Amino acid sequence: MVPRKRKDLVSFVIPVYNEEDVLPQLFERMDALLGRLDADSEVILVNDGSADSSLQMIRTKAADPHYHVVDLSRNFGHQIAITAGIDRARGDAIIIMDADLQDPPEVAIDL
């Protein structure tokens, strides 16, 4: 019997800092993207000390097994948040994007 080839795993690392207004749209677009990928996927949402309801929103979203939360104890800054997410990621490939949708998630298909 030939062993079944494991699908690649793609990790998305998304730092989040006070993004409560855009998170619903981010989640909708990420869910659509994950459904189109020809790979397994995970989304690492890194809360970088948000003072709004972002942490609660990403914790709620983490009920979906594709989503995981890293909660930093305070605002350490964008680069540290990215590093914390990369440390948690298990993917064969890691895609870093900002929660503010500056870069459309859909372009990940082209990668």
C-alpha positions in Angstrom: 0.0 0.0 0.0 1.3 3.4 -1.0 1.3 5.9 1.9 -0.9 8.9 1.4 0.9 12.2 0.7 0.3 14.8 3.4 -1.2 18.0 2.2 1.0 21.1 2.7 0.0 23.4 5.6 -0.2 27.1 5.0 0.0 29.4 8.1 -1.3 32.9 8.1 0.1 35.2 10.8 -2.0 38.3 11.4 -1.0 40.8 14.1 -4.1 42.5 15.6 -4.0 45.9 17.3 -7.3 47.7 17.9 -8.9 46.4 14.8 -12.5 45.7 16.0 -14.0 47.7 13.1 -12.4 45.6 10.4 -12.2 42.2 12.0 -15.7 41.0 10.8 -14.6 41.7 7.2 -11.2 40.1 7.7 -12.9 36.9 9.1 -15.3 36.8 6.2 -12.6 37.2 3.6 -10.2 34.8 5.3 -12.9 32.1 5.5 -13.6 32.5 1.8 -9.8 32.3 1.1 -9.3 29.2 3.2 -12.1 27.5 1.3 -10.3 28.1 -1.9 -6.8 26.9 -0.9 -5.5 23.6 -2.1 -3.7 23.0 1.2 -4.5 22.7 4.8 -4.4 26.0 6.6 -4.3 27.8 10.0 -4.7 31.4 10.9 -2.6 32.7 13.8 -4.2 35.9 15.2 -1.8 37.8 17.5 -3.4 40.3 19.8 -0.8 42.9 20.4 -2.3 44.5 23.5 -5.5 45.8 21.9 -7.5 48.2 24.1 -10.8 47.7 22.2 -12.8 44.5 21.8 -10.4 42.9 19.3 -9.2 40.2 21.7 -12.7 39.1 22.5 -13.6 39.0 18.8 -10.5 36.9 17.9 -11.1 34.5 20.9 -14.7 34.0 19.6 -13.4 33.3 16.1 -10.9 30.8 17.5 -13.9 28.4 18.1 -13.2 27.6 14.4 -10.3 25.0 14.5 -8.5 26.9 11.7 -8.0 29.9 13.9 -5.6 30.2 16.8 -4.9 33.1 19.2 -1.7 34.4 20.7 -2.4 37.1 23.3 0.6 39.3 24.1 0.5 40.8 27.6 0.8 44.3 26.3 1.6 46.2 23.1 5.0 45.1 22.0 4.8 46.4 18.4 4.2 45.0 15.0 7.5 43.1 14.6 7.3 41.3 17.9 3.7 40.3 17.2 4.8 38.9 13.9 7.6 37.0 15.5 5.3 35.6 18.2 2.9 34.4 15.4 5.7 32.8 13.4 6.9 31.0 16.6 3.4 29.5 16.9 2.9 28.7 13.2 3.3 25.1 12.1 3.0 25.7 8.3 5.2 24.6 5.5 4.7 28.2 4.3 3.9 31.2 6.3 2.1 34.3 5.0 2.2 37.4 7.0 -0.6 40.0 6.6 -2.0 42.9 8.5 -5.5 42.8 10.0 -6.4 46.1 8.5 -6.8 44.6 5.0 -4.1 46.8 3.6 -3.1 43.8 1.5 -6.1 41.8 0.2 -6.1 38.3 1.6 -7.2 36.9 -1.7 -3.7 37.6 -3.3 -2.4 34.6 -1.2 -3.9 32.4 -3.9 -1.3 33.7 -6.3 1.5 32.8 -3.9 
